[in-house]
C-alpha cells in the first residue's frame, strides 16, 4: 500500500486547483483575468511547491515558483485595475 505524507496531499490538492482552474477557463466559466482564476493558480502552484518537501525536483520547483510569481502579478494587476475602475465610476 502506498503511504502519502501530508505534503503529498497538499500537492494533490494544488494539482486539482490548477487543473480545475484550467478546466473552468476552457469551459468558459472563468475568465483568465479573474481573481478566482488567479488565486486558484497561486494556491495550486503553492501546493505543488509544498509537495517538493518530499522529493525535490529543480525543474518542477522552477516551474511552480514562476507560476506563483505570475499568478501573484495577475492578482495585483487585477486588484489595481478594480480599484482604478471604482475610482473612475
N, C-alpha and C positions, 0 to 999 in steps of 0.2 A: 504494500500500500504506500502511495506517495504521501509524504508529510510536507505540508506547507507551513512556512513561518509567517508571522504577522506581516512582514514586509512583502511577502509574495501575494498575500490577499490585497494589500494596498496597491500593488502593481496591477493585479487583475482588475480592481475597481477603476484604476486610472485608465487602463486599456479600454474598458467598457465605456468610460466617459468620452474618450477621444473618438472611438468608433460610433458611439451614439450621436455625438455632435455631428460627425461627418454624415451619418445616415440622415439625420434631420435636415441638414443642409441640402443634401441631394434630393430629399423628398419635398423640398420647398417649404418645410415647416419652420426653419430658422434662416435668418439672413447671416451671411458671413461677417457682417459688421455688427451684429447684435451682441450685447453684453452677455447674454446667456451662452451664446456660441463661444465667445472668447473665454469666459470663466470655465466652461466645461473643458476646453482645451488646456487652459492653465492648470487646473486641478488634475486633469488626466495625465498630463506630462509630468507634473509633480509626483503623482503616484507611481509612475513608471520609474522616475528617478529614485524614489524611496526603495523600490524593489531591487535596485542595484546594490543595496547594502548586503544582499546575499551573495551575489556573484557580479563583481564589477566588470563592465564592458565599456571600454573607452568610446567606441563608435555610438553605442546607444546613449551614453552619457552626453556626448556632444550633440546628438540629435535632440534629445529631450530638453537639455538646457537651452538650446536655441529655440525650441518650441515654447518653453516657458517665457523666455525673453520677448519673443514676437507676440505671444498672447498678452503679456503684460503691456506691451506697447499699444496693442489694439484696444485694450481696456482703457488705458489712459487717454488715448485719442478719442474714443467714443464718449468718455465722460466729459472731456473738454468740449467736444462738439455739442453734446447735450446741454452743457452749461451755457455755451455761447448762443445756442438756439433759444434757450429760455430767456436769456438776457435781451435778445433782439425781438422777442414776442411782445 
